[in-house]
Amino acid sequence: MAAKIRKGDKVVVLSGREKGRTGEVFEVRPDENRALVRGINLVKRHQKQTQAQEGGIISKESPIHLSNIAIVGKDGKPTRVGFKIHADGKKVRIAKRSGAEIDG
């Protein structure tokens, strides 16, 4: 099945302690139905010191389930995603709220 949420999409969190916050998806894990959103669902992790990285307690993003995020439409409100097939056979994502194309 085609991905409804992809890397680079601007999304809003629908439920949980981060409800209402927005961010950009920088990684999608389709096998787990989860995504990593920049600045959302931050957790503290202990990092061992290496040559490349400093040790200590760092904050990093934790995966969030795809059902708990929605794409932000042109009007700034969350929208569901549908698909439309053009006459030339190209499949594009559309916003259910407005009917506008998400990607060309």
matplotlib code that plots the C-alpha trace (Angstrom):
import matplotlib.pyplot as plt

x = [0.0, 1.2, 2.4, 0.0, 2.6, 6.1, 9.5, 9.3, 5.6, 4.5, 2.2, 0.2, -0.1, -3.7, -3.3, -1.0, 1.0, 2.2, -1.3, -1.7, 2.1, 3.4, 6.7, 8.3, 8.6, 12.3, 12.0, 9.1, 9.2, 6.4, 7.0, 6.3, 3.6, 5.6, 7.3, 9.9, 8.9, 11.5, 11.0, 8.1, 8.0, 11.4, 12.9, 16.1, 18.7, 22.1, 24.8, 28.2, 31.1, 32.7, 35.4, 32.7, 30.2, 30.2, 28.8, 26.1, 22.3, 20.9, 17.3, 16.2, 12.9, 11.0, 8.8, 5.1, 2.3, 1.0, -2.6, -1.7, -0.4, -2.1, -0.9, -1.3, -3.4, -3.0, -5.5, -3.3, -5.7, -5.2, -6.5, -6.8, -5.1, -6.6, -5.3, -6.4, -5.2, -4.7, -5.6, -1.9, -1.8, 0.1, -1.1, -1.1, -2.1, -5.0, -6.2, -9.6, -10.6, -10.1, -9.5, -6.2, -3.2, -0.5, 2.3, 2.4]
y = [0.0, 3.5, 5.6, 8.2, 10.0, 10.4, 11.9, 15.7, 16.0, 18.6, 16.8, 17.6, 15.2, 14.1, 12.4, 11.9, 14.3, 16.1, 16.7, 19.8, 20.2, 20.2, 19.1, 17.6, 13.9, 12.9, 9.1, 6.7, 3.0, 1.4, -2.1, -0.7, 1.8, 4.5, 7.8, 10.1, 13.7, 16.5, 18.0, 15.7, 12.9, 13.7, 11.2, 11.3, 8.7, 7.9, 8.2, 6.5, 8.6, 7.8, 9.5, 11.2, 12.0, 13.4, 11.2, 12.2, 12.4, 13.4, 14.2, 12.3, 11.7, 8.5, 6.9, 7.9, 5.7, 6.8, 6.8, 9.6, 12.0, 13.8, 15.9, 19.6, 21.0, 24.3, 25.9, 24.8, 22.1, 18.4, 16.4, 12.8, 11.6, 9.9, 9.0, 10.0, 8.6, 11.1, 10.4, 9.7, 7.0, 9.0, 8.4, 11.5, 12.1, 14.4, 16.1, 14.8, 18.1, 20.3, 18.0, 19.7, 17.7, 17.3, 16.5, 17.2]
z = [0.0, -0.8, 2.2, 3.3, 5.5, 4.0, 4.9, 4.8, 5.5, 8.1, 10.6, 13.7, 16.7, 17.4, 20.8, 23.7, 25.8, 22.6, 21.3, 19.1, 18.4, 14.8, 13.3, 10.3, 9.6, 9.1, 9.2, 8.5, 9.6, 7.6, 9.0, 12.5, 11.4, 13.2, 12.3, 13.8, 14.0, 14.6, 18.1, 19.0, 21.6, 23.1, 25.5, 27.6, 26.8, 28.3, 25.6, 26.0, 24.9, 21.6, 19.5, 17.4, 20.1, 23.6, 26.4, 28.8, 28.8, 25.5, 24.2, 21.1, 19.3, 19.9, 17.3, 17.3, 15.8, 12.4, 13.7, 16.2, 13.5, 10.6, 7.7, 8.1, 5.1, 3.4, 5.9, 8.8, 10.1, 10.2, 7.3, 6.3, 3.1, 0.1, -3.3, -6.8, -10.1, -13.0, -16.6, -17.4, -14.6, -12.0, -8.4, -6.2, -2.6, -1.9, 1.3, 2.3, 4.0, 0.9, -2.0, -2.8, -4.0, -1.4, -3.8, -7.6]

ax = plt.figure().add_subplot(projection="3d")
ax.plot(x, y, z, "-o")
ax.set_aspect("equal")
plt.show()
